[in-house]
């Protein structure tokens, strides 16, 4: 098995790569419309879980005769 290597001798500093990645993540993932959508969906799920918990609590209370 042979391993091909790149003949290109150009290098990019690690710090520059990290800055490019973080900048891209910030631009793509921190878009206001995406944050708003996340918050909406998070709130929907939090409300669903709270309602589920309340239903379970009420059911257990009734079972215990309370």
Predicted model as a PDB file, atoms N, CA, C, CB and O in Angstrom, pLDDT in the B-factor column:
MODEL        1                                                                  
ATOM      1  N   UNK A   1       0.858  -1.188   0.000  1.00 60.00           N  
ATOM      2  CA  UNK A   1       0.000   0.000   0.000  1.00 60.00           C  
ATOM      3  C   UNK A   1       0.892   1.235   0.000  1.00 60.00           C  
ATOM      4  CB  UNK A   1      -0.969   0.007   1.235  1.00 60.00           C  
ATOM      5  O   UNK A   1       1.791   1.361   0.831  1.00 60.00           O  
ATOM      6  N   UNK A   2       0.643   2.131  -0.920  1.00 67.00           N  
ATOM      7  CA  UNK A   2       1.430   3.355  -0.988  1.00 67.00           C  
ATOM      8  C   UNK A   2       0.595   4.519  -0.492  1.00 67.00           C  
ATOM      9  CB  UNK A   2       1.929   3.616  -2.425  1.00 67.00           C  
ATOM     10  O   UNK A   2      -0.626   4.550  -0.646  1.00 67.00           O  
ATOM     11  N   UNK A   3       1.277   5.459   0.100  1.00 71.00           N  
ATOM     12  CA  UNK A   3       0.612   6.659   0.600  1.00 71.00           C  
ATOM     13  C   UNK A   3       1.052   7.824  -0.259  1.00 71.00           C  
ATOM     14  CB  UNK A   3       0.938   6.915   2.107  1.00 71.00           C  
ATOM     15  O   UNK A   3       2.242   8.120  -0.360  1.00 71.00           O  
ATOM     16  N   UNK A   4       0.099   8.477  -0.870  1.00 75.00           N  
ATOM     17  CA  UNK A   4       0.408   9.659  -1.667  1.00 75.00           C  
ATOM     18  C   UNK A   4       0.482  10.862  -0.748  1.00 75.00           C  
ATOM     19  CB  UNK A   4      -0.649   9.880  -2.783  1.00 75.00           C  
ATOM     20  O   UNK A   4      -0.350  11.041   0.141  1.00 75.00           O  
ATOM     21  N   UNK A   5       1.475  11.665  -0.974  1.00 78.00           N  
ATOM     22  CA  UNK A   5       1.592  12.893  -0.195  1.00 78.00           C  
ATOM     23  C   UNK A   5       1.530  14.074  -1.138  1.00 78.00           C  
ATOM     24  CB  UNK A   5       2.904  12.916   0.633  1.00 78.00           C  
ATOM     25  O   UNK A   5       1.776  13.946  -2.338  1.00 78.00           O  
ATOM     26  N   UNK A   6       1.210  15.181  -0.600  1.00 79.00           N  
ATOM     27  CA  UNK A   6       1.097  16.409  -1.371  1.00 79.00           C  
ATOM     28  C   UNK A   6       2.492  16.990  -1.602  1.00 79.00           C  
ATOM     29  CB  UNK A   6       0.183  17.435  -0.647  1.00 79.00           C  
ATOM     30  O   UNK A   6       3.311  17.053  -0.686  1.00 79.00           O  
ATOM     31  N   UNK A   7       2.743  17.408  -2.829  1.00 84.00           N  
ATOM     32  CA  UNK A   7       4.031  18.024  -3.162  1.00 84.00           C  
ATOM     33  C   UNK A   7       4.053  19.512  -2.826  1.00 84.00           C  
ATOM     34  CB  UNK A   7       4.342  17.826  -4.641  1.00 84.00           C  
ATOM     35  O   UNK A   7       5.095  20.161  -2.912  1.00 84.00           O  
ATOM     36  N   UNK A   8       2.906  20.040  -2.448  1.00 83.00           N  
ATOM     37  CA  UNK A   8       2.793  21.454  -2.128  1.00 83.00           C  
ATOM     38  C   UNK A   8       3.516  21.714  -0.805  1.00 83.00           C  
ATOM     39  CB  UNK A   8       1.296  21.894  -2.047  1.00 83.00           C  
ATOM     40  O   UNK A   8       3.227  21.062   0.198  1.00 83.00           O  
ATOM     41  N   UNK A   9       4.431  22.639  -0.800  1.00 85.00           N  
ATOM     42  CA  UNK A   9       5.180  22.921   0.429  1.00 85.00           C  
ATOM     43  C   UNK A   9       4.635  24.131   1.185  1.00 85.00           C  
ATOM     44  CB  UNK A   9       6.641  23.148   0.101  1.00 85.00           C  
ATOM     45  O   UNK A   9       5.251  24.599   2.143  1.00 85.00           O  
ATOM     46  N   UNK A  10       3.487  24.630   0.756  1.00 88.00           N  
ATOM     47  CA  UNK A  10       2.890  25.788   1.441  1.00 88.00           C  
ATOM     48  C   UNK A  10       2.339  25.353   2.789  1.00 88.00           C  
ATOM     49  CB  UNK A  10       1.766  26.432   0.578  1.00 88.00           C  
ATOM     50  O   UNK A  10       1.864  24.227   2.940  1.00 88.00           O  
ATOM     51  N   UNK A  11       2.402  26.231   3.747  1.00 88.00           N  
ATOM     52  CA  UNK A  11       1.881  25.939   5.078  1.00 88.00           C  
ATOM     53  C   UNK A  11       0.949  27.054   5.521  1.00 88.00           C  
ATOM     54  CB  UNK A  11       3.030  25.758   6.092  1.00 88.00           C  
ATOM     55  O   UNK A  11       1.026  28.186   5.043  1.00 88.00           O  
ATOM     56  N   UNK A  12       0.076  26.706   6.434  1.00 86.00           N  
ATOM     57  CA  UNK A  12      -0.825  27.683   7.050  1.00 86.00           C  
ATOM     58  C   UNK A  12      -0.688  27.500   8.550  1.00 86.00           C  
ATOM     59  CB  UNK A  12      -2.330  27.501   6.570  1.00 86.00           C  
ATOM     60  O   UNK A  12      -0.765  26.381   9.058  1.00 86.00           O  
ATOM     61  N   UNK A  13      -0.488  28.584   9.244  1.00 93.00           N  
ATOM     62  CA  UNK A  13      -0.313  28.516  10.695  1.00 93.00           C  
ATOM     63  C   UNK A  13      -1.597  28.030  11.360  1.00 93.00           C  
ATOM     64  CB  UNK A  13       0.096  29.894  11.260  1.00 93.00           C  
ATOM     65  O   UNK A  13      -2.704  28.347  10.927  1.00 93.00           O  
ATOM     66  N   UNK A  14      -1.419  27.266  12.404  1.00 93.00           N  
ATOM     67  CA  UNK A  14      -2.559  26.723  13.140  1.00 93.00           C  
ATOM     68  C   UNK A  14      -3.482  27.825  13.629  1.00 93.00           C  
ATOM     69  CB  UNK A  14      -2.080  25.890  14.317  1.00 93.00           C  
ATOM     70  O   UNK A  14      -4.704  27.689  13.553  1.00 93.00           O  
ATOM     71  N   UNK A  15      -2.919  28.908  14.128  1.00 94.00           N  
ATOM     72  CA  UNK A  15      -3.730  30.019  14.630  1.00 94.00           C  
ATOM     73  C   UNK A  15      -4.626  30.572  13.529  1.00 94.00           C  
ATOM     74  CB  UNK A  15      -2.831  31.135  15.193  1.00 94.00           C  
ATOM     75  O   UNK A  15      -5.784  30.904  13.783  1.00 94.00           O  
ATOM     76  N   UNK A  16      -4.103  30.675  12.307  1.00 93.00           N  
ATOM     77  CA  UNK A  16      -4.895  31.189  11.192  1.00 93.00           C  
ATOM     78  C   UNK A  16      -6.028  30.227  10.851  1.00 93.00           C  
ATOM     79  CB  UNK A  16      -4.005  31.422   9.960  1.00 93.00           C  
ATOM     80  O   UNK A  16      -7.148  30.656  10.575  1.00 93.00           O  
ATOM     81  N   UNK A  17      -5.740  28.939  10.870  1.00 92.00           N  
ATOM     82  CA  UNK A  17      -6.780  27.937  10.594  1.00 92.00           C  
ATOM     83  C   UNK A  17      -7.881  28.032  11.649  1.00 92.00           C  
ATOM     84  CB  UNK A  17      -6.176  26.500  10.568  1.00 92.00           C  
ATOM     85  O   UNK A  17      -9.067  28.034  11.319  1.00 92.00           O  
ATOM     86  N   UNK A  18      -7.483  28.112  12.920  1.00 94.00           N  
ATOM     87  CA  UNK A  18      -8.461  28.212  14.003  1.00 94.00           C  
ATOM     88  C   UNK A  18      -9.303  29.472  13.860  1.00 94.00           C  
ATOM     89  CB  UNK A  18      -7.759  28.202  15.365  1.00 94.00           C  
ATOM     90  O   UNK A  18     -10.518  29.429  14.056  1.00 94.00           O  
ATOM     91  N   UNK A  19      -8.674  30.591  13.521  1.00 94.00           N  
ATOM     92  CA  UNK A  19      -9.412  31.844  13.349  1.00 94.00           C  
ATOM     93  C   UNK A  19     -10.406  31.731  12.203  1.00 94.00           C  
ATOM     94  CB  UNK A  19      -8.446  33.011  13.097  1.00 94.00           C  
ATOM     95  O   UNK A  19     -11.531  32.218  12.312  1.00 94.00           O  
ATOM     96  N   UNK A  20     -10.006  31.096  11.107  1.00 93.00           N  
ATOM     97  CA  UNK A  20     -10.909  30.915   9.964  1.00 93.00           C  
ATOM     98  C   UNK A  20     -12.103  30.046  10.342  1.00 93.00           C  
ATOM     99  CB  UNK A  20     -10.158  30.289   8.780  1.00 93.00           C  
ATOM    100  O   UNK A  20     -13.242  30.351   9.988  1.00 93.00           O  
ATOM    101  N   UNK A  21     -11.833  28.972  11.056  1.00 92.00           N  
ATOM    102  CA  UNK A  21     -12.911  28.071  11.471  1.00 92.00           C  
ATOM    103  C   UNK A  21     -13.874  28.777  12.414  1.00 92.00           C  
ATOM    104  CB  UNK A  21     -12.337  26.820  12.146  1.00 92.00           C  
ATOM    105  O   UNK A  21     -15.089  28.719  12.225  1.00 92.00           O  
ATOM    106  N   UNK A  22     -13.332  29.444  13.430  1.00 91.00           N  
ATOM    107  CA  UNK A  22     -14.193  30.133  14.391  1.00 91.00           C  
ATOM    108  C   UNK A  22     -14.987  31.252  13.734  1.00 91.00           C  
ATOM    109  CB  UNK A  22     -13.362  30.694  15.534  1.00 91.00           C  
ATOM    110  O   UNK A  22     -16.148  31.476  14.078  1.00 91.00           O  
ATOM    111  N   UNK A  23     -14.374  31.950  12.799  1.00 92.00           N  
ATOM    112  CA  UNK A  23     -15.074  33.007  12.086  1.00 92.00           C  
ATOM    113  C   UNK A  23     -16.225  32.428  11.268  1.00 92.00           C  
ATOM    114  CB  UNK A  23     -14.105  33.776  11.178  1.00 92.00           C  
ATOM    115  O   UNK A  23     -17.328  32.975  11.253  1.00 92.00           O  
ATOM    116  N   UNK A  24     -15.954  31.320  10.593  1.00 89.00           N  
ATOM    117  CA  UNK A  24     -17.010  30.669   9.811  1.00 89.00           C  
ATOM    118  C   UNK A  24     -18.144  30.184  10.675  1.00 89.00           C  
ATOM    119  CB  UNK A  24     -16.448  29.512   9.031  1.00 89.00           C  
ATOM    120  O   UNK A  24     -19.315  30.348  10.331  1.00 89.00           O  
ATOM    121  N   UNK A  25     -17.797  29.582  11.806  1.00 87.00           N  
ATOM    122  CA  UNK A  25     -18.835  29.122  12.728  1.00 87.00           C  
ATOM    123  C   UNK A  25     -19.670  30.289  13.236  1.00 87.00           C  
ATOM    124  CB  UNK A  25     -18.210  28.372  13.907  1.00 87.00           C  
ATOM    125  O   UNK A  25     -20.896  30.206  13.310  1.00 87.00           O  
ATOM    126  N   UNK A  26     -18.998  31.362  13.579  1.00 84.00           N  
ATOM    127  CA  UNK A  26     -19.712  32.539  14.075  1.00 84.00           C  
ATOM    128  C   UNK A  26     -20.665  33.078  13.014  1.00 84.00           C  
ATOM    129  CB  UNK A  26     -18.719  33.634  14.500  1.00 84.00           C  
ATOM    130  O   UNK A  26     -21.821  33.389  13.303  1.00 84.00           O  
ATOM    131  N   UNK A  27     -20.171  33.185  11.786  1.00 83.00           N  
ATOM    132  CA  UNK A  27     -20.997  33.726  10.705  1.00 83.00           C  
ATOM    133  C   UNK A  27     -22.172  32.819  10.367  1.00 83.00           C  
ATOM    134  CB  UNK A  27     -20.153  33.947   9.468  1.00 83.00           C  
ATOM    135  O   UNK A  27     -23.276  33.299  10.112  1.00 83.00           O  
ATOM    136  N   UNK A  28     -21.938  31.518  10.364  1.00 81.00           N  
ATOM    137  CA  UNK A  28     -22.980  30.574   9.949  1.00 81.00           C  
ATOM    138  C   UNK A  28     -23.925  30.179  11.071  1.00 81.00           C  
ATOM    139  CB  UNK A  28     -22.348  29.343   9.388  1.00 81.00           C  
ATOM    140  O   UNK A  28     -25.128  30.043  10.848  1.00 81.00           O  
ATOM    141  N   UNK A  29     -23.398  29.993  12.270  1.00 79.00           N  
ATOM    142  CA  UNK A  29     -24.225  29.483  13.364  1.00 79.00           C  
ATOM    143  C   UNK A  29     -24.814  30.563  14.248  1.00 79.00           C  
ATOM    144  CB  UNK A  29     -23.425  28.557  14.203  1.00 79.00           C  
ATOM    145  O   UNK A  29     -25.772  30.310  14.978  1.00 79.00           O  
ATOM    146  N   UNK A  30     -24.267  31.741  14.196  1.00 80.00           N  
ATOM    147  CA  UNK A  30     -24.755  32.794  15.073  1.00 80.00           C  
ATOM    148  C   UNK A  30     -25.640  33.799  14.338  1.00 80.00           C  
ATOM    149  CB  UNK A  30     -23.589  33.510  15.712  1.00 80.00           C  
ATOM    150  O   UNK A  30     -25.826  34.928  14.791  1.00 80.00           O  
ATOM    151  N   UNK A  31     -26.177  33.377  13.210  1.00 84.00           N  
ATOM    152  CA  UNK A  31     -27.078  34.248  12.464  1.00 84.00           C  
ATOM    153  C   UNK A  31     -28.326  34.500  13.318  1.00 84.00           C  
ATOM    154  CB  UNK A  31     -27.458  33.615  11.078  1.00 84.00           C  
ATOM    155  O   UNK A  31     -28.887  33.559  13.878  1.00 84.00           O  
ATOM    156  N   UNK A  32     -28.760  35.742  13.421  1.00 87.00           N  
ATOM    157  CA  UNK A  32     -29.904  36.068  14.288  1.00 87.00           C  
ATOM    158  C   UNK A  32     -31.144  35.217  14.011  1.00 87.00           C  
ATOM    159  CB  UNK A  32     -30.261  37.524  14.128  1.00 87.00           C  
ATOM    160  O   UNK A  32     -31.830  34.809  14.948  1.00 87.00           O  
ATOM    161  N   UNK A  33     -31.439  34.945  12.745  1.00 89.00           N  
ATOM    162  CA  UNK A  33     -32.641  34.159  12.443  1.00 89.00           C  
ATOM    163  C   UNK A  33     -32.499  32.720  12.941  1.00 89.00           C  
ATOM    164  CB  UNK A  33     -32.919  34.166  10.930  1.00 89.00           C  
ATOM    165  O   UNK A  33     -33.492  32.104  13.327  1.00 89.00           O  
ATOM    166  N   UNK A  34     -31.284  32.178  12.938  1.00 86.00           N  
ATOM    167  CA  UNK A  34     -31.075  30.831  13.456  1.00 86.00           C  
ATOM    168  C   UNK A  34     -31.177  30.801  14.977  1.00 86.00           C  
ATOM    169  CB  UNK A  34     -29.717  30.298  13.012  1.00 86.00           C  
ATOM    170  O   UNK A  34     -31.696  29.845  15.553  1.00 86.00           O  
ATOM    171  N   UNK A  35     -30.688  31.832  15.609  1.00 87.00           N  
ATOM    172  CA  UNK A  35     -30.788  31.917  17.069  1.00 87.00           C  
ATOM    173  C   UNK A  35     -32.248  32.051  17.488  1.00 87.00           C  
ATOM    174  CB  UNK A  35     -29.962  33.110  17.609  1.00 87.00           C  
ATOM    175  O   UNK A  35     -32.683  31.412  18.446  1.00 87.00           O  
ATOM    176  N   UNK A  36     -32.999  32.874  16.777  1.00 92.00           N  
ATOM    177  CA  UNK A  36     -34.426  33.037  17.081  1.00 92.00           C  
ATOM    178  C   UNK A  36     -35.163  31.712  16.926  1.00 92.00           C  
ATOM    179  CB  UNK A  36     -35.059  34.105  16.167  1.00 92.00           C  
ATOM    180  O   UNK A  36     -35.994  31.362  17.763  1.00 92.00           O  
ATOM    181  N   UNK A  37     -34.861  30.975  15.860  1.00 93.00           N  
ATOM    182  CA  UNK A  37     -35.496  29.673  15.640  1.00 93.00           C  
ATOM    183  C   UNK A  37     -35.130  28.700  16.758  1.00 93.00           C  
ATOM    184  CB  UNK A  37     -35.082  29.093  14.274  1.00 93.00           C  
ATOM    185  O   UNK A  37     -35.990  27.971  17.253  1.00 93.00           O  
ATOM    186  N   UNK A  38     -33.871  28.685  17.153  1.00 91.00           N  
ATOM    187  CA  UNK A  38     -33.442  27.816  18.252  1.00 91.00           C  
ATOM    188  C   UNK A  38     -34.204  28.148  19.523  1.00 91.00           C  
ATOM    189  CB  UNK A  38     -31.929  27.949  18.491  1.00 91.00           C  
ATOM    190  O   UNK A  38     -34.694  27.249  20.206  1.00 91.00           O  
ATOM    191  N   UNK A  39     -34.309  29.424  19.845  1.00 94.00           N  
ATOM    192  CA  UNK A  39     -35.003  29.849  21.064  1.00 94.00           C  
ATOM    193  C   UNK A  39     -36.470  29.419  21.020  1.00 94.00           C  
ATOM    194  CB  UNK A  39     -34.898  31.382  21.245  1.00 94.00           C  
ATOM    195  O   UNK A  39     -37.009  28.922  22.009  1.00 94.00           O  
ATOM    196  N   UNK A  40     -37.111  29.615  19.865  1.00 97.00           N  
ATOM    197  CA  UNK A  40     -38.516  29.208  19.720  1.00 97.00           C  
ATOM    198  C   UNK A  40     -38.661  27.707  19.946  1.00 97.00           C  
ATOM    199  CB  UNK A  40     -39.056  29.590  18.322  1.00 97.00           C  
ATOM    200  O   UNK A  40     -39.509  27.277  20.728  1.00 97.00           O  
ATOM    201  N   UNK A  41     -37.852  26.920  19.278  1.00 97.00           N  
ATOM    202  CA  UNK A  41     -37.945  25.465  19.388  1.00 97.00           C  
ATOM    203  C   UNK A  41     -37.590  24.988  20.793  1.00 97.00           C  
ATOM    204  CB  UNK A  41     -37.029  24.798  18.363  1.00 97.00           C  
ATOM    205  O   UNK A  41     -38.202  24.052  21.308  1.00 97.00           O  
ATOM    206  N   UNK A  42     -36.605  25.627  21.409  1.00 96.00           N  
ATOM    207  CA  UNK A  42     -36.237  25.275  22.775  1.00 96.00           C  
ATOM    208  C   UNK A  42     -37.412  25.527  23.717  1.00 96.00           C  
ATOM    209  CB  UNK A  42     -34.998  26.076  23.228  1.00 96.00           C  
ATOM    210  O   UNK A  42     -37.709  24.700  24.579  1.00 96.00           O  
ATOM    211  N   UNK A  43     -38.074  26.664  23.552  1.00 97.00           N  
ATOM    212  CA  UNK A  43     -39.213  27.007  24.409  1.00 97.00           C  
ATOM    213  C   UNK A  43     -40.365  26.032  24.194  1.00 97.00           C  
ATOM    214  CB  UNK A  43     -39.681  28.446  24.136  1.00 97.00           C  
ATOM    215  O   UNK A  43     -41.014  25.624  25.157  1.00 97.00           O  
ATOM    216  N   UNK A  44     -40.626  25.656  22.951  1.00 97.00           N  
ATOM    217  CA  UNK A  44     -41.683  24.678  22.661  1.00 97.00           C  
ATOM    218  C   UNK A  44     -41.385  23.363  23.383  1.00 97.00           C  
ATOM    219  CB  UNK A  44     -41.811  24.439  21.125  1.00 97.00           C  
ATOM    220  O   UNK A  44     -42.264  22.788  24.025  1.00 97.00           O  
ATOM    221  N   UNK A  45     -40.150  22.897  23.274  1.00 97.00           N  
ATOM    222  CA  UNK A  45     -39.774  21.638  23.918  1.00 97.00           C  
ATOM    223  C   UNK A  45     -39.812  21.762  25.440  1.00 97.00           C  
ATOM    224  CB  UNK A  45     -38.378  21.204  23.462  1.00 97.00           C  
ATOM    225  O   UNK A  45     -40.261  20.835  26.115  1.00 97.00           O  
ATOM    226  N   UNK A  46     -39.360  22.864  25.985  1.00 97.00           N  
ATOM    227  CA  UNK A  46     -39.412  23.071  27.433  1.00 97.00           C  
ATOM    228  C   UNK A  46     -40.858  23.060  27.924  1.00 97.00           C  
ATOM    229  CB  UNK A  46     -38.727  24.399  27.817  1.00 97.00           C  
ATOM    230  O   UNK A  46     -41.159  22.469  28.961  1.00 97.00           O  
ATOM    231  N   UNK A  47     -41.743  23.706  27.188  1.00 97.00           N  
ATOM    232  CA  UNK A  47     -43.164  23.714  27.555  1.00 97.00           C  
ATOM    233  C   UNK A  47     -43.766  22.311  27.472  1.00 97.00           C  
ATOM    234  CB  UNK A  47     -43.944  24.674  26.644  1.00 97.00           C  
ATOM    235  O   UNK A  47     -44.559  21.917  28.328  1.00 97.00           O  
ATOM    236  N   UNK A  48     -43.386  21.566  26.437  1.00 97.00           N  
ATOM    237  CA  UNK A  48     -43.893  20.206  26.279  1.00 97.00           C  
ATOM    238  C   UNK A  48     -43.445  19.331  27.452  1.00 97.00           C  
ATOM    239  CB  UNK A  48     -43.412  19.600  24.940  1.00 97.00           C  
ATOM    240  O   UNK A  48     -44.240  18.577  28.013  1.00 97.00           O  
ATOM    241  N   UNK A  49     -42.180  19.438  27.811  1.00 96.00           N  
ATOM    242  CA  UNK A  49     -41.671  18.645  28.925  1.00 96.00           C  
ATOM    243  C   UNK A  49     -42.324  19.040  30.251  1.00 96.00           C  
ATOM    244  CB  UNK A  49     -40.160  18.799  29.025  1.00 96.00           C  
ATOM    245  O   UNK A  49     -42.606  18.180  31.086  1.00 96.00           O  
ATOM    246  N   UNK A  50     -42.560  20.323  30.442  1.00 96.00           N  
ATOM    247  CA  UNK A  50     -43.218  20.787  31.672  1.00 96.00           C  
ATOM    248  C   UNK A  50     -44.651  20.249  31.743  1.00 96.00           C  
ATOM    249  CB  UNK A  50     -43.221  22.341  31.737  1.00 96.00           C  
ATOM    250  O   UNK A  50     -45.106  19.826  32.806  1.00 96.00           O  
ATOM    251  N   UNK A  51     -45.354  20.267  30.615  1.00 96.00           N  
ATOM    252  CA  UNK A  51     -46.722  19.748  30.586  1.00 96.00           C  
ATOM    253  C   UNK A  51     -46.729  18.244  30.844  1.00 96.00           C  
ATOM    254  CB  UNK A  51     -47.392  20.059  29.233  1.00 96.00           C  
ATOM    255  O   UNK A  51     -47.592  17.736  31.561  1.00 96.00           O  
ATOM    256  N   UNK A  52     -45.775  17.542  30.264  1.00 97.00           N  
ATOM    257  CA  UNK A  52     -45.659  16.097  30.479  1.00 97.00           C  
ATOM    258  C   UNK A  52     -45.387  15.800  31.953  1.00 97.00           C  
ATOM    259  CB  UNK A  52     -44.537  15.503  29.595  1.00 97.00           C  
ATOM    260  O   UNK A  52     -45.966  14.879  32.529  1.00 97.00           O  
ATOM    261  N   UNK A  53     -44.518  16.573  32.542  1.00 96.00           N  
ATOM    262  CA  UNK A  53     -44.199  16.397  33.963  1.00 96.00           C  
ATOM    263  C   UNK A  53     -45.422  16.663  34.826  1.00 96.00           C  
ATOM    264  CB  UNK A  53     -43.046  17.326  34.380  1.00 96.00           C  
ATOM    265  O   UNK A  53     -45.678  15.937  35.786  1.00 96.00           O  
ATOM    266  N   UNK A  54     -46.175  17.695  34.489  1.00 95.00           N  
ATOM    267  CA  UNK A  54     -47.384  18.030  35.253  1.00 95.00           C  
ATOM    268  C   UNK A  54     -48.406  16.910  35.138  1.00 95.00           C  
ATOM    269  CB  UNK A  54     -47.993  19.362  34.760  1.00 95.00           C  
ATOM    270  O   UNK A  54     -49.048  16.556  36.128  1.00 95.00           O  
ATOM    271  N   UNK A  55     -48.566  16.352  33.951  1.00 95.00           N  
ATOM    272  CA  UNK A  55     -49.500  15.248  33.744  1.00 95.00           C  
ATOM    273  C   UNK A  55     -49.095  14.040  34.580  1.00 95.00           C  
ATOM    274  CB  UNK A  55     -49.567  14.868  32.256  1.00 95.00           C  
ATOM    275  O   UNK A  55     -49.931  13.415  35.233  1.00 95.00           O  
ATOM    276  N   UNK A  56     -47.811  13.721  34.554  1.00 95.00           N  
ATOM    277  CA  UNK A  56     -47.326  12.584  35.344  1.00 95.00           C  
ATOM    278  C   UNK A  56     -47.514  12.824  36.841  1.00 95.00           C  
ATOM    279  CB  UNK A  56     -45.847  12.317  35.039  1.00 95.00           C  
ATOM    280  O   UNK A  56     -47.893  11.917  37.582  1.00 95.00           O  
ATOM    281  N   UNK A  57     -47.245  14.046  37.273  1.00 94.00           N  
ATOM    282  CA  UNK A  57     -47.376  14.390  38.689  1.00 94.00           C  
ATOM    283  C   UNK A  57     -48.847  14.257  39.130  1.00 94.00           C  
ATOM    284  CB  UNK A  57     -46.853  15.838  38.950  1.00 94.00           C  
ATOM    285  O   UNK A  57     -49.146  13.687  40.180  1.00 94.00           O  
ATOM    286  N   UNK A  58     -49.734  14.786  38.317  1.00 93.00           N  
ATOM    287  CA  UNK A  58     -51.177  14.703  38.641  1.00 93.00           C  
ATOM    288  C   UNK A  58     -51.641  13.258  38.686  1.00 93.00           C  
ATOM    289  CB  UNK A  58     -52.017  15.486  37.608  1.00 93.00           C  
ATOM    290  O   UNK A  58     -52.406  12.873  39.571  1.00 93.00           O  
ATOM    291  N   UNK A  59     -51.184  12.467  37.744  1.00 93.00           N  
ATOM    292  CA  UNK A  59     -51.562  11.066  37.679  1.00 93.00           C  
ATOM    293  C   UNK A  59     -51.074  10.311  38.922  1.00 93.00           C  
ATOM    294  CB  UNK A  59     -50.997  10.422  36.405  1.00 93.00           C  
ATOM    295  O   UNK A  59     -51.812   9.515  39.502  1.00 93.00           O  
ATOM    296  N   UNK A  60     -49.840  10.566  39.316  1.00 92.00           N  
ATOM    297  CA  UNK A  60     -49.294   9.901  40.504  1.00 92.00           C  
ATOM    298  C   UNK A  60     -50.012  10.339  41.773  1.00 92.00           C  
ATOM    299  CB  UNK A  60     -47.801  10.186  40.631  1.00 92.00           C  
ATOM    300  O   UNK A  60     -50.241   9.534  42.675  1.00 92.00           O  
ATOM    301  N   UNK A  61     -50.364  11.613  41.838  1.00 92.00           N  
ATOM    302  CA  UNK A  61     -51.089  12.132  42.995  1.00 92.00           C  
ATOM    303  C   UNK A  61     -52.442  11.434  43.121  1.00 92.00           C  
ATOM    304  CB  UNK A  61     -51.276  13.663  42.881  1.00 92.00           C  
ATOM    305  O   UNK A  61     -52.848  11.048  44.217  1.00 92.00           O  
ATOM    306  N   UNK A  62     -53.137  11.273  41.992  1.00 91.00           N  
ATOM    307  CA  UNK A  62     -54.442  10.596  42.003  1.00 91.00           C  
ATOM    308  C   UNK A  62     -54.288   9.136  42.427  1.00 91.00           C  
ATOM    309  CB  UNK A  62     -55.109  10.677  40.610  1.00 91.00           C  
ATOM    310  O   UNK A  62     -55.105   8.620  43.189  1.00 91.00           O  
ATOM    311  N   UNK A  63     -53.236   8.469  41.931  1.00 90.00           N  
ATOM    312  CA  UNK A  63     -53.001   7.075  42.286  1.00 90.00           C  
ATOM    313  C   UNK A  63     -52.752   6.907  43.791  1.00 90.00           C  
ATOM    314  CB  UNK A  63     -51.816   6.528  41.494  1.00 90.00           C  
ATOM    315  O   UNK A  63     -53.134   5.906  44.397  1.00 90.00           O  
ATOM    316  N   UNK A  64     -52.105   7.911  44.363  1.00 90.00           N  
ATOM    317  CA  UNK A  64     -51.796   7.851  45.797  1.00 90.00           C  
ATOM    318  C   UNK A  64     -52.958   8.314  46.654  1.00 90.00           C  
ATOM    319  CB  UNK A  64     -50.576   8.691  46.106  1.00 90.00           C  
ATOM    320  O   UNK A  64     -52.868   8.314  47.882  1.00 90.00           O  
ATOM    321  N   UNK A  65     -54.041   8.706  46.017  1.00 87.00           N  
ATOM    322  CA  UNK A  65     -55.245   9.090  46.769  1.00 87.00           C  
ATOM    323  C   UNK A  65     -55.209  10.519  47.252  1.00 87.00           C  
ATOM    324  CB  UNK A  65     -55.431   8.181  47.945  1.00 87.00           C  
ATOM    325  O   UNK A  65     -55.909  10.884  48.196  1.00 87.00           O  
ATOM    326  N   UNK A  66     -54.393  11.326  46.605  1.00 65.00           N  
ATOM    327  CA  UNK A  66     -54.241  12.696  47.053  1.00 65.00           C  
ATOM    328  C   UNK A  66     -55.037  13.609  46.264  1.00 65.00           C  
ATOM    329  CB  UNK A  66     -52.857  13.118  47.018  1.00 65.00           C  
ATOM    330  O   UNK A  66     -55.023  14.814  46.513  1.00 65.00           O  
TER     331      UNK A  66                                                      
ENDMDL                                                                          
END                                                                             
